[in-house]
Amino acid sequence: MELILAALAANVALVYFTIACVVIPRVKIDNVKKVFDWVFRIGAITFFVGCGLSHLHIAVHALDESGPAPLHQIWMHVMQVLGGWAFVVAAVRMLEIRVENHSPRFAALEDLAERDPLTGAYNRRALKRLIDEHRDAKLSVVAVDLDEFKRVNDVHGHPIGDVALCGFVEATADAVRTSDSIVRVGGDEFVIVLPGADERAASMLVDRIRTAVGEVELPGDASIRF
C-alpha cells in the first residue's frame, strides 16, 4: 500500500510538473502566437493529464485485482506510468519548441499585414494598436494631407504621384524620432503617432517634417507640401 501511495504521489507531482512545463511562458510572444500557444497549451494539458491519470488508474486497478504482488511487479507498474509521463513531457516540449521557432515568422506576417504596400508606412489596421499601446501615457497624433496631390496625379500621372507619396514617407521618417510611427490612412492622408510628445514637441516635429518634405525632389515641376 505504501508503494501504491508513493506511486500516486509521484504521478500527482508529475502532473504538476507537466503543467508547469507547458503553461509557464518562456518568451515574450506576439498576439497571433499568443492565441495559438494558449489554445495548444490548454488542449495539451487536458489531453495529456487525462491520459496519464487513466494509465495510473489502470495500473492501480491491476495491482488491486492481483492482490499482494512481488516488489518487482509493483515497481514495473510504477515505472510504466513514470515512463509514460516522461514521454508526455518530452513530446509537449518538442511541440512547444516548434511553435517558438516559428515566432519570427508570425511576427513578420503580422508586421506585413500592418504595412502599406506602396510606401512601407503603417496602414489603417495598425493605427488603433499604435494608439492603444500608449493610451495611458502622453501622446500626440498629427493628421496630415498633402496639398494639391490630385493635381500631381492629373498633371504628372499616377507613377509620379506614387513617387511623391513614397518621398513624403521617407522624408518624414528621417525627420521624426525612432519611437514615432507614420500611418497612411488612405490616399494622400497620413497620421503621425508621437509617443511622449506634448503640443510644443509635436509642433516642433511638424516643422521639421515640413522642412524635410519641402526638400524632396520630384520630376518636372511637381512638388509635395502640406
Backbone torsions as a table, in degrees:
resi	resn	phi	psi	omega
1	MET	NA	-40.1	-179.9
2	GLU	-61.5	-39.3	179.8
3	LEU	-67.8	-36.9	178.1
4	ILE	-64.2	-43.9	177.7
5	LEU	-63.3	-37.6	178.0
6	ALA	-64.4	-39.4	178.3
7	ALA	-64.7	-41.6	177.2
8	LEU	-60.5	-44.7	-179.8
9	ALA	-63.3	-40.9	179.7
10	ALA	-62.5	-40.6	-178.9
11	ASN	-71.5	-36.7	175.1
12	VAL	-61.5	-42.5	177.9
13	ALA	-61.8	-40.1	179.3
14	LEU	-67.3	-34.3	175.8
15	VAL	-59.1	-49.6	-179.4
16	TYR	-65.3	-36.5	178.3
17	PHE	-63.2	-42.8	179.1
18	THR	-63.9	-44.6	178.6
19	ILE	-59.6	-42.3	180.0
20	ALA	-63.3	-42.0	-179.5
21	CYS	-63.6	-34.3	-174.8
22	VAL	-88.0	-38.2	-169.1
23	VAL	-85.3	-39.6	-173.7
24	ILE	-65.4	119.0	-179.5
25	PRO	-65.3	137.7	-179.4
26	ARG	-102.8	-26.0	-176.9
27	VAL	-135.7	157.7	173.1
28	LYS	-77.1	122.3	-172.2
29	ILE	-120.7	154.9	179.4
30	ASP	-77.2	171.1	-173.2
31	ASN	-62.3	-41.2	-178.9
32	VAL	-64.0	-47.0	-179.5
33	LYS	-67.3	-33.7	-179.9
34	LYS	-61.3	-45.1	178.1
35	VAL	-61.1	-47.6	-179.5
36	PHE	-61.3	-44.5	-178.0
37	ASP	-59.9	-47.7	-174.5
38	TRP	-71.4	-33.4	173.4
39	VAL	-62.2	-44.9	179.5
40	PHE	-64.8	-44.5	-176.3
41	ARG	-62.6	-47.4	-178.3
42	ILE	-63.8	-44.2	178.4
43	GLY	-63.1	-41.8	-179.1
44	ALA	-65.9	-42.7	179.6
45	ILE	-61.1	-48.9	-178.7
46	THR	-58.8	-46.2	-176.6
47	PHE	-68.2	-51.1	-172.8
48	PHE	-71.2	-38.2	176.9
49	VAL	-64.9	-41.2	177.3
50	GLY	-60.8	-44.0	178.5
51	CYS	-63.2	-43.5	-178.9
52	GLY	-62.6	-44.6	179.6
53	LEU	-67.2	-33.6	177.1
54	SER	-64.6	-44.6	178.6
55	HIS	-65.0	-37.2	177.8
56	LEU	-63.8	-42.3	178.7
57	HIS	-60.9	-42.5	179.5
58	ILE	-63.0	-42.9	-178.7
59	ALA	-64.4	-45.2	-179.7
60	VAL	-66.6	-40.0	178.8
61	HIS	-62.2	-39.9	178.8
62	ALA	-64.3	-40.3	178.0
63	LEU	-65.6	-38.8	-178.1
64	ASP	-66.3	-39.5	-178.5
65	GLU	-72.7	-32.9	-175.8
66	SER	-83.3	-8.0	179.9
67	GLY	73.3	-159.4	179.7
68	PRO	-55.6	131.1	-177.4
69	ALA	-127.7	154.5	176.1
70	PRO	-60.0	154.8	-177.3
71	LEU	-58.8	-38.6	-176.6
72	HIS	-67.5	-28.9	177.3
73	GLN	-69.2	-44.2	178.3
74	ILE	-61.5	-45.1	-178.8
75	TRP	-64.1	-33.2	179.2
76	MET	-63.4	-44.8	179.0
77	HIS	-64.1	-41.5	179.2
78	VAL	-61.7	-44.3	-178.2
79	MET	-67.0	-32.0	176.6
80	GLN	-60.8	-46.2	-179.2
81	VAL	-67.7	-44.1	179.5
82	LEU	-61.9	-41.4	178.5
83	GLY	-64.0	-38.7	177.8
84	GLY	-62.2	-42.7	179.7
85	TRP	-68.0	-36.1	177.0
86	ALA	-61.5	-40.4	178.0
87	PHE	-65.0	-41.5	179.8
88	VAL	-60.0	-48.1	-178.9
89	VAL	-60.7	-44.0	-179.6
90	ALA	-64.2	-42.3	-178.4
91	ALA	-65.5	-44.0	-179.8
92	VAL	-64.0	-41.7	-179.9
93	ARG	-65.0	-38.5	177.9
94	MET	-62.4	-42.5	177.8
95	LEU	-65.1	-38.7	-179.7
96	GLU	-65.9	-38.4	177.8
97	ILE	-62.5	-39.2	178.5
98	ARG	-62.3	-40.2	178.2
99	VAL	-65.5	-43.0	-179.8
100	GLU	-62.8	-37.7	-179.8
101	ASN	-66.3	-23.6	179.3
102	HIS	-89.6	-1.2	-177.7
103	SER	-56.5	-44.5	178.2
104	PRO	-59.9	-34.2	179.3
105	ARG	-68.3	-40.9	176.2
106	PHE	-60.1	-45.1	-178.8
107	ALA	-63.2	-41.6	-179.7
108	ALA	-65.0	-40.5	179.4
109	LEU	-66.7	-40.1	179.5
110	GLU	-66.4	-40.2	178.2
111	ASP	-64.8	-40.3	178.9
112	LEU	-62.5	-37.5	-179.4
113	ALA	-69.3	-18.3	-178.2
114	GLU	-103.1	10.4	-177.1
115	ARG	-110.0	143.1	172.3
116	ASP	-75.4	123.5	-174.0
117	PRO	-65.3	-24.7	-178.4
118	LEU	-81.5	-52.8	-171.0
119	THR	-98.1	-19.3	-175.5
120	GLY	83.2	-3.3	175.4
121	ALA	-71.6	166.7	173.2
122	TYR	-65.7	156.0	178.1
123	ASN	-105.4	-178.1	-177.0
124	ARG	-58.9	-34.5	-178.9
125	ARG	-60.0	-34.3	-177.0
126	ALA	-82.1	-17.8	-172.1
127	LEU	-60.2	-46.7	-178.7
128	LYS	-60.9	-42.7	179.9
129	ARG	-62.9	-43.8	-178.8
130	LEU	-61.9	-39.2	178.7
131	ILE	-72.3	-42.7	-179.4
132	ASP	-62.0	-34.3	-179.1
133	GLU	-62.8	-24.7	-177.7
134	HIS	-120.2	24.1	-176.0
135	ARG	-61.8	-34.5	-176.2
136	ASP	-93.5	8.3	-179.8
137	ALA	-124.8	173.2	177.5
138	LYS	-66.0	135.6	-175.3
139	LEU	-153.2	135.4	172.6
140	SER	-118.2	141.5	178.5
141	VAL	-125.6	123.6	-177.9
142	VAL	-111.0	124.5	176.6
143	ALA	-97.3	132.3	-176.1
144	VAL	-132.5	135.9	166.7
145	ASP	-132.2	140.3	-174.3
146	LEU	-75.7	137.5	-179.8
147	ASP	-74.2	135.3	174.2
148	GLU	53.3	35.3	179.5
149	PHE	-68.2	-32.8	178.3
150	LYS	-61.2	-37.6	178.9
151	ARG	-64.7	-38.8	177.6
152	VAL	-59.0	-45.2	178.6
153	ASN	-64.4	-44.0	-175.8
154	ASP	-68.5	-41.0	-174.7
155	VAL	-84.7	-43.1	-172.4
156	HIS	-104.8	-11.3	178.9
157	GLY	97.5	158.1	-177.2
158	HIS	-65.2	-34.0	176.6
159	PRO	-57.9	-40.1	177.1
160	ILE	-69.4	-35.2	175.3
161	GLY	-60.5	-40.4	177.4
162	ASP	-64.6	-40.3	177.3
163	VAL	-62.0	-39.0	179.4
164	ALA	-63.6	-43.3	179.1
165	LEU	-62.9	-45.4	179.4
166	CYS	-65.0	-38.2	178.2
167	GLY	-64.1	-39.0	177.4
168	PHE	-61.4	-46.7	-178.0
169	VAL	-64.7	-43.1	-179.9
170	GLU	-64.2	-43.9	179.7
171	ALA	-65.6	-39.9	179.1
172	THR	-66.0	-41.5	179.4
173	ALA	-61.7	-35.2	178.1
174	ASP	-72.1	-26.2	-174.8
175	ALA	-88.4	-29.7	-175.7
176	VAL	-90.3	177.1	178.9
177	ARG	-82.5	163.9	179.5
178	THR	-66.4	-23.1	-180.0
179	SER	-81.7	-11.4	-178.5
180	ASP	-84.4	157.0	-177.6
181	SER	-130.1	138.3	178.4
182	ILE	-106.5	127.6	-176.8
183	VAL	-122.6	127.4	172.0
184	ARG	-95.7	111.8	-176.6
185	VAL	-88.9	-13.4	177.2
186	GLY	152.2	140.1	178.1
187	GLY	56.7	-124.4	178.6
188	ASP	-103.2	21.5	-178.6
189	GLU	-102.2	130.7	-177.9
190	PHE	-131.1	156.0	171.8
191	VAL	-127.7	134.5	178.1
192	ILE	-114.3	119.4	-177.7
193	VAL	-95.8	122.7	-174.0
194	LEU	-120.1	88.6	180.0
195	PRO	-64.9	137.9	175.5
196	GLY	76.0	3.5	-177.1
197	ALA	-98.2	129.3	173.4
198	ASP	-86.7	-174.0	-175.5
199	GLU	-61.8	-39.9	-178.6
200	ARG	-66.9	-45.6	179.9
201	ALA	-64.3	-39.5	178.9
202	ALA	-63.9	-40.2	179.5
203	SER	-63.6	-40.1	178.5
204	MET	-65.6	-39.9	178.6
205	LEU	-66.0	-38.4	178.0
206	VAL	-62.4	-40.5	177.7
207	ASP	-62.5	-40.9	178.4
208	ARG	-64.6	-41.1	179.2
209	ILE	-63.4	-44.5	-178.4
210	ARG	-61.1	-40.6	178.4
211	THR	-65.1	-44.9	-178.9
212	ALA	-64.8	-41.2	-179.3
213	VAL	-67.0	-35.7	179.6
214	GLY	-64.4	-19.5	-179.3
215	GLU	-91.5	-2.0	179.3
216	VAL	-70.9	128.2	-179.1
217	GLU	-96.9	130.3	178.1
218	LEU	-123.6	157.3	179.6
219	PRO	-60.0	148.5	177.9
220	GLY	65.3	-143.0	179.3
221	ASP	-100.5	15.8	179.2
222	ALA	-68.1	146.3	178.4
223	SER	-151.3	161.6	176.7
224	ILE	-126.9	140.0	176.9
225	ARG	-159.2	167.3	178.4
226	PHE	-146.8	NA	NA
